[in-house]
Amino acid sequence: MNTLVIGGLILKDWQLNRRLISLAIAIGIGALALVRFGGGTARLFGAVWFFVALIVLGCMLPGTSILNERKKQTLAFIMSLPVSSLQYSIAKIVSIWAMFLTPWLALLILAVAVIVTGDTIPHGVVPMLLILATLPLIGFCIISSTTMASESEGWMMAAVLVCNSSYWFVWYLLARIPSLTSNWKGPVAVWNPATWIVIASEFGVIAVILALTLFFQSRKRDFI
């Protein structure tokens, strides 16, 4: 495996998307500041924009990182380098996931810190926060994998539409599970079996999507 070429591809993606990543982090931090120091309405507004920052980042990264290579006709040059289709796919998955996971994890840790260091938000909401914050991660996984497999703007937009129109429904279903919501107003975080089942299911879905992406990419014969 040509690690030098793969490292260069990953670095290229980071350099091209650093402003988008920084903007998402800045919006997320501002949203959490409203949650920490604002009143009732401001706190709700901040909570909404915290998730909006993650969702929008997950929608935009696949387009800027994957589709632009075809639109700007740089994919032909990349595939002329000493790198196989599978190696290119691995490099692309590593780079785009690192670009999303960095702000996602940073903002999630900061959100947990805002909750546990204050006394305005019940600490029992932390497990539900992790569950809800993982949904944009799944959405990003679906959008990026669809974009990579199809290399089509139409399919990417379809994945964006499906994911963005599904968040409210999934939130509604999760809010109707008593074992998840019964403790979120409590003074301590309760990690009951239902919480772990939901979290494990979320990351199981992510693992399956990634495996399918690598499988379909490995079977491609034409990347140009």
N, C-alpha and C positions, 0 to 999 in steps of 0.2 A: 504494500500500500504506500503510495507516494504521499507521505505525511506533510512534506513541504508544500505541495500544491494544494492539498486539502486545507492546511492551515491558512494559506493565502486566500482561499475562497471564503473561509469563515471570517477572516479579518476584513475582507472586502465588504461583506454584508454588514458587519458592525459599523464600519465607517460610513456607509451609505444611509444607515438608519439611526445613527446616534441622536440626531435631533428629535426624531419621532419618539424614541425611547425616553429621552430627557423630558420631553413635553408631557408624556404620560405620567412620569414620576412626579413632575411638578404639580400637575392637576390632582393627582392622588394625594399628595401631601397637603395641598390646599383644602381638599375635601375633608381630610382627617382633622385639619385644624378647626374647621367648622364644627365637626362632630365633638371635638374636645372642648372648645371654648364657646360655642354658640348656644343659643336657646333651642326651644323645641322645634320650630320651623327650620332654623338654620342647621340644626343637627340632622333633620330628615333630608334636607337638601344636600348636605355633605355626604351622607350615607349613599344617596342615589348617585352622586357624581363620582364617588369612590369606585362603584361598579361600572359606571359609564366609561371611566378612564381605561379600565381593564378590557371592557368589551370592545371599545373603539380600537385600541391597540391591537387586539386579536384579529380584528377585521382588516386592518390596514397593512400589517406586516406581510401577509402572504402576497398581496399585490405588489408592494414595493420590493420585496425580496425575491419573488419567484417569477411573476408575470413580466416585470420590467426587464428581466434578462432576455426574454423573447422579443418584447416590444422594441427594445433598444439594440437588438441583434448582437448581443454579447454572448448568447448561449452557444452559438456556433464556435466562437473562439475558445470558450471554456472547454467544450467537448473535444477540441483539437489538442488540448493539453494531455499529458500522460496520466489520465485518470479514467477509470471505468465508469459505467453508468451507475453501478452500485456504490462506488466510492463517492461519486458526485452526489448521489441521493443521501448518503450518510452525512457528508459535509453540509448539505443543505438543511437536513433535519437538525443536526447539532447546532448550526448557526442560528436558525430561526427559532428553535426552542430556547436556546440560551438568551436570545434577544427578548423573548417574552417572559421567560422564567425569572430573569434578573429583576425587572420591575415588579412582577407579580409577587415574588417571594419577599422583596424589600417592603412593598406596601402592605402585604399581609402581616409581616412581623411588626411593622409600625402600627397597624390597626389593632393588633392584639395588645401591644404596649399601651396604646391610648386607652383601651378598655381596662386593663388590669392595674394601671397606675392612677386611675381616676375613680371617683365614686358616683358619677352621674349615670353611667351605663352599667347595668347588671353584668357581673362577670359570667353568669350562666349563658350569655349569648355567644361566647367564644366558640363552642362546638358548631353552632349553626353558622357562624361566620366562616369557619373553615369549609363547611359544606357548600355554602352559597358562593364563596370565592373560587371554589374549584369548578363551578359551572362555566365561567368565562374561559377557564383553562381547557375544558372539554370543547367549548365552542371554537376556540382557537385551533385545537387539534383537528376538528372536523373541517374547518375552512382551509387550513394550510395543507392538509392531506388531500382534500378534494382539488385544490389548486395545483398541487404538485402532480397528482395523477392525471388530471385532465389537461393541464396547461391551457385552460380556457377561461376567459374572463366571465363568460356566461355562466359556467358551472360554479365559479367562485362566488358570483353574485347570488346564485341560487342557494349556495351553502350559507352565505351571510344572511339571506332572508329567512331561511329555515331556522337558523340558530337564534337570530335576534327576535323572531316572533315566538320562540319557544321558552325563553327565559321566564316570562311571567307565569306561564302555565306550570312549569316545573316548580317555581317558587310557591305557587298556589298549592300544588300537591304536597310539597314538603311541609308547608304550614299546617296541613290537615293531618299530620302524623303526630298523635298525642305524645308518644315517647320522645319525639324530638323537640316539641314546643313546651312541654310541661315544666322544663327546668330552665328555660332561657331567661326567665326573670328572677332567677335565684341568685344568691350572693356568691356562689362558686360554680365553676364549670363542671358539669356532670357528663362523663364519657360513658354512656350506657351502650349495650349491645347494638341497639338500633343505629346509633351514631356511627359506630365502627362499620356496620354493614353498609350503610350508605356511602361512607368515605371509601371503603374497599371497592364497592361497586363502581364508583366514579373513576378511580384509578385503574380498575380492571378494564373499563371501556376505553380509556386512553391507551392502555397497553395493546389492546386488540386493534385499534385504529392504526397505531404506529406499525404493528407487525404487518397489517394488510398493505400499508403504504409501501413498506420496503419490498414486500412480495410483488406488488404490481410494478414497482419501479424496476426491479431486477429482471422483469420479463419484457421491458421495453427494448425495442431495437432501434427506434428513431427518436432522437432528442432534438433534432433541428427543425 
